Amino acid sequence: MPQELERVLEAKTLPKPFCYYSRLYVMKRWRGTGIVSRLVKASFAEFHRIQAEVAICHCYPHLQGFYERVGFRPYGKPFIQTGLDELGWQRPLRCAIQRSELVQSA
């Protein structure tokens, strides 16, 4: 993880192990087919398997609602990655993993 990203996501303050969830993207033709739900469930199953307590990610502000529906919550301040300013603002999010209902509600 690049140092700047580690800093803005406050990675050093997280319990170990933690999970970094990044760039969940599904091609338009596959949206609405249930594939996103299966990907999220598989991800959380792996998070549980390694006994992570928290997952972190960052996303565009317009995708925040999606990540909140699967259990992520905003924290920290929005940021623009140095050298990747064409990506625009990113919102840091984190999710507690120990709640098994997150896997079922995705």
C-alpha positions as a printed Julia matrix, in Angstrom:
106×3 Matrix{Float64}:
   0.0     0.0     0.0
   1.52    3.36   -0.96
   2.49    5.47    2.08
   0.09    8.29    1.22
  -2.81    5.86    0.95
  -1.75    4.16    4.17
  -1.79    7.58    5.84
  -5.2     8.78    4.6
  -6.81    5.41    5.34
  -5.21    5.4     8.81
  -3.96    1.86    8.17
  -1.38    1.94   10.96
  -4.14    2.4    13.54
  -6.07   -0.7    12.47
  -6.03   -4.07   14.22
  -4.11   -6.74   12.32
  -4.97   -8.47   10.15
  -7.21   -6.05    8.3
  -8.58   -6.23    4.77
  -8.23   -3.67    2.02
 -11.23   -3.75   -0.29
 -10.6    -1.9    -3.52
 -12.25   -1.15   -6.83
 -15.19   -3.54   -6.82
 -16.35   -3.16  -10.39
 -18.75   -5.2   -12.46
 -19.23   -4.69  -16.19
 -22.57   -3.11  -17.03
 -23.94   -6.25  -18.71
 -23.45   -8.21  -15.46
 -25.13   -5.67  -13.19
 -28.49   -6.77  -11.83
 -27.58  -10.46  -12.2
 -26.65  -11.1    -8.58
 -22.93  -11.24   -9.31
 -22.21   -8.24   -7.05
 -23.95   -9.95   -4.15
 -21.94  -13.13   -4.72
 -18.66  -11.17   -4.91
 -19.42   -9.31   -1.68
 -20.4   -12.53    0.14
 -17.25  -14.29   -1.05
 -15.15  -11.32    0.06
 -16.65  -11.25    3.53
 -16.3   -15.03    3.84
 -12.56  -14.59    3.19
 -12.4   -11.71    5.68
 -13.93  -14.02    8.29
 -11.61  -16.87    7.34
  -8.49  -14.81    8.06
 -10.16  -13.44   11.22
  -9.88   -9.82   10.21
 -11.64   -7.37   12.49
 -11.99   -4.58    9.97
 -11.98   -3.92    6.23
 -11.14   -0.57    4.68
 -11.69    0.83    1.23
 -12.07    4.08   -0.62
 -14.47    5.02   -3.35
 -15.92    7.86   -5.37
 -18.5     9.78   -3.34
 -21.32    8.7    -5.68
 -20.59    5.03   -4.81
 -20.67    5.55   -1.06
 -24.3     4.37   -0.83
 -23.42    1.02   -2.39
 -20.61    0.38    0.09
 -22.83    1.48    2.99
 -25.43   -1.1     1.95
 -22.86   -3.86    2.5
 -21.73   -2.48    5.86
 -18.99    0.09    5.24
 -19.15    3.44    7.03
 -17.32    6.7     6.26
 -14.44    7.82    8.42
 -11.6    10.27    8.04
 -11.59   12.96    5.38
 -12.16   12.74    1.63
  -8.9    12.9    -0.3
  -7.34   13.07   -3.74
  -4.42   10.71   -4.32
  -1.25   12.49   -5.3
  -0.44   11.68   -8.91
  -3.91   10.23   -9.46
  -5.88   13.46   -9.26
  -7.72   12.44  -12.45
  -9.59    9.95  -10.26
 -11.09   12.81   -8.29
 -12.17   12.79   -4.67
 -12.13    9.52   -2.79
 -14.07    8.74    0.37
 -12.42    6.47    2.98
 -14.73    3.8     4.4
 -14.34    1.03    6.95
 -16.38   -1.95    8.03
 -16.35   -4.09   11.18
 -16.09   -7.72   10.12
 -17.23   -9.64   13.18
 -20.92   -9.06   12.4
 -21.91  -12.11   10.34
 -25.16  -10.51    9.18
 -23.07   -8.36    6.81
 -22.36  -11.45    4.74
 -26.03  -12.37    4.6
 -27.36   -8.88    3.84
 -25.16   -8.23    0.81
